[in-house]
């Protein structure tokens, strides 16, 4: 074949040996055919499991939009991937050694129409993806509040080792490893971490956001269907990471109010002492409900690394005797002196 391909007279390569199938004994060829047939029968069964994917079965407005974005992006990318795969297989079959009808062109090197197709289609797809990503990035910004006539429920989330603490500042209650929210009501999350960085994620409701120590992130979600949804940490954070899961329960407003009333009757109180106990690393922590959650506990966790030598909050600028306020005052004084 190499000698035939090396000829420069434009003749076609003559077959010198049979194709790949000739190397297989008859029994092996029959077995390969049966295996391919079985694969085609099993394929629909395997693909039927895709309907159980939580990410592709959203129960909230944000999740629905993100699912649509995933499908559109996948379709646009398949416009390139599928033709490449099909053409690769076609060329391998069309220009096989035993096909004497295929054009033999050993000196071919360029085709302007092919270059136009090869470059224009990807450029168009990239441009469409760029516009789509720009638009959806702003629409699905996790910091952007969800437009609704219903007053949102505020939830402060603290990622502990290895459990989740949910504080409801408007109701004065808190829970561990259980998130109770009313259906069709926007939920405003503020998130931080006690030490290790974690990632807060409820696949069926939408966006994933990181929780980091000494920092505060935000997330806005809404559940449009009642049910219990799986929540987890999507960032590895140590030996208890695999058990850092919780249930997000979306219920009617009446059921949510009943849960809040029941939580307020809990004998457990979330104060600094009980929080220090929760800070201790543990796995598979049982669901626990607290009443009388200490106000501003979340802010204290966020600012725990922002303390001066005397324990004051160095980030506050509304009090004149804090280090931060003194730095601002000195800078303003220097600017005034330079202007004079």
Secondary structure, DSSP 8 states (H G I E B T S, - for coil): -HHHHH--S-------S--GGGGS-HHHHHHHHHHHHHHHHHHHHHHHGGGG-STTS--SHHHHHHHHHHHHHHHHHHHHHHHHHHHHHHHHHHT-TT-TTS---TT----HHHHHHHHHHHHHHHHHHHHHHHHHHHHT-TTS----SS--EEEEEEEETTEEEEEETTTTEEEESEEEEETT--EEEEEEESSS-EEEE-TTT---EEE-BT--EEEEE---S-EEEEEEE-S--STTGGG-EEEEEEE-HHHHHHHHHHHHT-S-B--HHHHHHHTS--SS---EEEBS--TTHHHHHHGGG-B-TTS-BTT--SSTTSHHHHHHHHHHHHHHHHH-
